[in-house]
Amino acid sequence: MITRRHLLAGAIAAPAILKLTGPARAATTLKISHQFPSSGGDEGDFRDRLVRKFAEEVEKRSNGELKFELYPGSSLMKTNAQFSALRKGALDMSLYPVSYAGGEAPECNIGLMPGLVSSYNQGLAWKNQPVGQEFAAYLESKGIRIVTWIWQAGGVASRERPLVSPDDAKGMKVRGGSREMDMVLQAAGAAVLSLPSNELYVAMQTGACDAGITSSTSLISFRLEELSKNLTTGRGKSYWFMLEPLLISKIVYDGLPKAQQQLIDTVGAEMEAFGKAGAMADDEKVAEVFQKAGAKIHDLDAATVDKWRTIARDTAWKDYAAKTPLSAKLLKLAEDVPA
């Protein structure tokens, strides 16, 4: 069994250890951490199910040479520590909302830029468009490689009054999910809170937060229907799409034999259809869950999405583009991807 210390020793030593002769080859075990609840079988958070399917398929196709240990619910390390840990090789893999890394890597905030992505097809098209290629190269320069592209639409759970249009935000304490979304909310008159989605329940329960914007799947998994009288869904239309990919540390990836690298890439790409289907199913399911709990359901129309996008263009987009030359380039390239 190759130990973690052997794996992190570097791209030179690891292949030498892994390329053993004879029928028996040493297994490499990779740890996958994420903040989302554990699932069981075909039920539960699709992000955890995706990670489990990925791990099972890679282990099967590698004949057990690659194995995985899964740590859902931030059980291995705190949510916000995962990006830095991936960069250093202290964590092997994570399914991670890239906008959480905006403080450390500001270009990552394009992964939750309000109004920029308006459909799953548009978001998933990034992978093979210049914007996705530039962004993937940027992450690799930071020591992280994208394995599976995953996008999720978001909605709003609110304790009391609904948050549908920008006019509703005035005076509310809202969790937006990214610096850029916070800027839009502030321009609409809201106070903002910065915290991971797995901390939303307590914030809403204590009254520190009036409304939380997060993915449909998180709205379900973190049981926010227990605290909410209103839900604005992301089904059909949304101004909130988050890039939440499966990532691998480049230090770890580069230390694997080429055949194992190719296997991770292949299976990772195969998981994208599952991710899209899971996200879209939860956009519908969240409305059922909240309605059953007694909440009022609100859907967005094109005019309302345009109101949010107009504010975003004048605030978040402008601010992001001014950060770095690469930020400006990524924003322009993203705007060029058809909806």
C-alpha positions in Angstrom: 0.0 0.0 0.0 1.4 3.3 -1.0 1.2 5.8 1.9 0.1 9.4 1.5 3.6 10.5 2.2 4.9 8.5 -0.8 2.2 10.0 -3.0 3.1 13.6 -2.0 6.8 13.0 -2.4 6.6 14.4 -5.9 6.1 13.8 -9.6 9.5 12.0 -9.8 9.3 9.5 -7.0 5.7 8.5 -7.2 5.7 7.0 -10.7 8.8 5.0 -9.8 6.9 3.5 -6.9 3.7 2.9 -8.8 5.2 1.1 -11.8 5.7 -2.2 -10.2 6.4 -5.4 -12.1 4.3 -8.5 -11.9 0.6 -9.0 -11.6 0.2 -7.4 -8.2 0.5 -3.6 -8.2 0.4 -1.3 -5.2 -2.8 0.6 -4.7 -2.9 4.4 -4.4 -5.7 5.7 -2.1 -7.0 9.3 -2.7 -9.1 11.2 -0.2 -12.1 13.2 -1.6 -13.5 15.8 0.7 -16.6 18.0 0.3 -19.1 19.9 2.4 -22.3 18.2 1.4 -24.3 15.6 3.2 -23.6 11.9 2.7 -26.0 10.0 0.4 -27.3 6.5 0.2 -27.8 4.5 -3.0 -29.9 6.5 -5.5 -31.2 8.9 -2.8 -29.7 12.0 -1.3 -27.5 14.8 -2.4 -26.5 14.2 -6.1 -23.1 15.8 -5.5 -22.1 13.1 -3.0 -23.6 10.5 -5.3 -21.6 11.8 -8.2 -18.4 11.6 -6.1 -19.3 8.0 -5.1 -20.0 7.0 -8.7 -16.8 8.5 -9.9 -14.8 6.7 -7.2 -16.5 3.4 -7.9 -15.9 3.6 -11.6 -12.3 4.6 -11.4 -11.5 1.9 -8.9 -13.3 -0.7 -11.1 -11.5 0.3 -14.3 -8.1 0.6 -12.6 -8.5 -3.0 -11.3 -8.2 -1.6 -7.8 -4.9 0.3 -8.4 -6.7 3.5 -7.5 -8.9 3.6 -4.4 -10.8 6.4 -2.7 -11.8 7.5 0.8 -14.8 9.8 0.9 -15.3 12.5 3.5 -18.7 14.2 3.1 -20.1 16.9 5.4 -16.7 18.7 5.8 -15.7 15.7 8.0 -12.1 15.8 6.9 -11.5 19.5 7.0 -13.4 22.8 7.1 -15.1 23.9 3.8 -13.1 27.0 3.3 -9.7 25.3 3.9 -10.2 22.8 1.0 -9.0 25.0 -1.9 -5.7 25.9 -0.2 -5.2 22.3 0.8 -5.7 21.1 -2.8 -3.1 23.6 -4.0 -0.5 22.3 -1.5 -1.3 18.7 -2.1 -2.5 18.3 1.5 -5.9 17.2 0.1 -6.2 15.0 -3.0 -9.7 15.8 -4.4 -12.8 17.9 -3.6 -16.1 18.8 -5.1 -15.9 22.5 -4.4 -17.8 25.8 -5.2 -15.0 27.7 -6.9 -16.3 31.1 -5.8 -15.5 30.2 -2.2 -11.8 30.6 -3.3 -12.3 34.2 -4.4 -10.4 35.7 -1.5 -7.3 33.6 -2.4 -7.7 33.5 -6.1 -9.9 36.5 -7.2 -10.5 35.2 -10.8 -12.4 32.2 -9.2 -15.4 34.6 -8.5 -16.4 34.2 -12.1 -17.8 30.8 -11.0 -20.7 32.6 -9.4 -21.2 35.8 -11.4 -24.8 36.9 -11.2 -26.6 37.0 -14.5 -23.6 35.8 -16.5 -24.8 32.2 -17.0 -28.5 31.7 -17.7 -28.8 28.0 -18.5 -27.1 24.7 -17.9 -26.1 24.3 -21.6 -24.5 27.7 -21.6 -22.5 26.9 -18.4 -21.4 23.4 -19.6 -20.3 24.9 -22.9 -17.6 26.7 -21.1 -15.5 23.6 -20.9 -14.8 23.6 -24.7 -14.9 27.4 -25.2 -12.0 29.8 -24.7 -13.4 31.0 -21.4 -13.3 27.5 -19.9 -9.9 26.7 -21.4 -8.5 30.0 -19.9 -10.1 29.3 -16.5 -8.9 25.7 -16.4 -5.4 26.9 -17.2 -5.6 29.5 -14.5 -6.6 26.9 -11.9 -3.8 24.7 -13.0 -1.4 27.6 -12.5 -2.7 27.6 -8.9 -2.1 23.9 -8.5 -5.6 22.6 -9.2 -7.1 20.6 -12.1 -10.8 20.4 -13.0 -12.0 16.8 -13.3 -15.8 17.2 -13.7 -17.5 20.4 -14.8 -20.7 20.9 -12.7 -23.1 23.8 -12.7 -26.0 24.4 -10.4 -28.9 26.9 -10.6 -29.9 28.5 -7.3 -32.9 29.7 -5.5 -33.8 31.8 -2.4 -35.2 30.4 0.9 -36.5 33.2 3.2 -37.8 33.1 6.7 -40.6 35.6 6.2 -41.2 37.7 3.2 -40.1 36.5 -0.3 -37.0 37.7 -2.1 -37.9 37.6 -5.8 -37.0 40.9 -7.5 -34.3 43.4 -6.4 -37.0 45.6 -4.9 -37.7 42.9 -2.3 -34.1 42.9 -1.0 -34.2 46.2 0.8 -33.7 45.8 4.6 -33.1 42.0 4.4 -30.1 40.1 5.7 -29.1 37.8 2.9 -26.5 35.2 2.2 -25.5 35.5 -1.5 -22.8 32.9 -1.9 -20.0 35.1 -3.5 -18.5 38.5 -3.3 -20.1 39.5 -6.6 -23.6 38.3 -5.5 -23.1 40.3 -2.3 -22.4 43.4 -4.3 -25.6 43.0 -6.2 -27.6 42.5 -3.1 -26.1 45.5 -1.4 -26.9 47.6 -4.4 -30.5 46.4 -4.0 -30.5 47.5 -0.4 -29.8 44.3 1.5 -27.3 43.6 4.2 -25.1 40.6 3.4 -23.5 37.6 5.2 -20.6 35.6 4.0 -20.7 31.9 5.0 -20.7 28.5 3.4 -24.1 27.0 2.5 -23.7 24.3 5.1 -23.8 27.0 7.8 -27.0 28.6 6.5 -29.4 26.6 8.6 -28.0 27.9 11.9 -27.8 31.4 10.6 -31.4 31.4 9.6 -32.5 29.5 12.7 -30.9 32.2 14.9 -32.3 35.1 12.9 -28.8 36.2 11.8 -30.0 35.6 8.2 -33.4 36.4 6.7 -32.8 34.7 3.4 -30.2 32.4 1.8 -29.4 32.1 -1.8 -27.8 28.7 -2.7 -28.2 25.8 -5.1 -31.4 23.9 -5.3 -29.6 20.8 -4.0 -28.3 22.6 -1.0 -31.7 24.1 -0.3 -33.0 20.5 0.0 -29.9 18.9 1.6 -29.6 21.5 4.4 -33.3 21.3 5.2 -34.0 25.0 4.8 -37.7 24.3 4.2 -38.0 23.8 8.0 -37.3 27.5 8.5 -38.8 29.1 5.4 -42.1 30.6 4.5 -41.1 31.5 1.0 -39.0 29.9 -1.8 -37.9 31.5 -5.1 -36.9 28.7 -7.4 -34.2 28.4 -10.0 -36.2 26.2 -12.3 -36.7 27.5 -15.7 -34.8 30.8 -15.2 -32.2 32.0 -12.7 -29.7 34.8 -12.3 -27.7 32.6 -10.0 -25.6 29.7 -11.5 -22.6 28.3 -9.6 -19.7 26.4 -10.9 -19.1 23.6 -8.4 -16.6 21.2 -10.1 -14.9 18.0 -8.9 -11.2 19.0 -8.5 -7.9 17.3 -8.0 -4.7 18.6 -6.6 -2.2 19.0 -9.5 0.6 17.8 -7.2 -1.3 14.6 -6.7 -2.4 14.3 -10.4 1.1 14.8 -11.7 2.4 12.1 -9.4 0.2 9.5 -10.9 1.1 7.3 -14.0 -0.3 8.6 -17.3 -2.8 5.8 -17.6 -4.3 6.7 -14.2 -4.4 10.4 -15.1 -6.2 9.5 -18.3 -8.7 7.3 -16.4 -9.5 10.1 -14.0 -10.0 12.5 -16.8 -12.2 10.1 -18.8 -14.5 9.1 -15.9 -14.6 12.7 -14.7 -16.0 13.8 -18.1 -18.5 11.0 -18.1 -19.9 12.3 -14.8 -20.9 15.6 -16.3 -24.2 14.3 -17.8 -25.1 12.8 -14.3 -24.3 16.2 -12.7 -26.5 18.1 -15.1 -29.4 15.7 -14.7 -29.1 15.8 -10.9 -29.0 19.6 -10.8 -32.0 20.0 -13.1 -34.0 17.4 -11.2 -33.4 19.2 -7.9 -34.6 22.5 -9.4 -38.0 20.8 -9.7 -37.7 18.8 -6.5 -36.9 21.8 -4.3 -40.3 23.3 -5.1 -42.1 20.1 -4.1 -40.2 19.9 -0.8 -40.8 23.5 0.2 -44.4 23.4 -0.9 -45.1 20.3 1.1 -43.6 22.1 4.2 -46.0 24.9 3.7 -43.8 27.5 2.0 -45.1 29.7 -0.9 -43.4 29.1 -4.2 -42.2 31.8 -6.5 -40.7 31.4 -10.0 -38.6 33.9 -11.9 -39.6 35.4 -15.2 -37.4 36.9 -17.9 -38.1 40.5 -16.8 -37.1 39.9 -13.2 -33.9 38.1 -14.3 -33.1 41.1 -16.5 -33.5 43.4 -13.5 -30.9 41.4 -11.5 -28.6 41.2 -14.5 -28.8 45.0 -15.0 -27.6 45.6 -11.5 -24.9 43.0 -11.8 -23.5 44.6 -15.0 -23.2 47.9 -13.2 -21.7 46.6 -10.0 -20.3 43.0 -9.9 -19.3 42.7 -13.5 -17.6 46.0 -13.6 -15.8 45.4 -10.3 -14.6 41.9 -11.4 -13.3 43.1 -14.7 -11.2 45.8 -13.0 -9.5 43.2 -10.7 -6.9 41.8 -13.1 -6.4 41.6 -16.9 -7.3 38.0 -16.8 -10.6 38.8 -15.0 -11.5 41.2 -17.7 -10.6 38.6 -20.4 -12.6 35.8 -18.7 -15.7 38.0 -18.4 -15.5 39.0 -22.0 -15.1 35.4 -23.1 -17.9 34.3 -20.9 -20.2 36.9 -22.5 -19.4 35.4 -25.9 -20.8 32.0 -25.0 -24.4 31.6 -26.4 -27.2 31.2 -23.8 
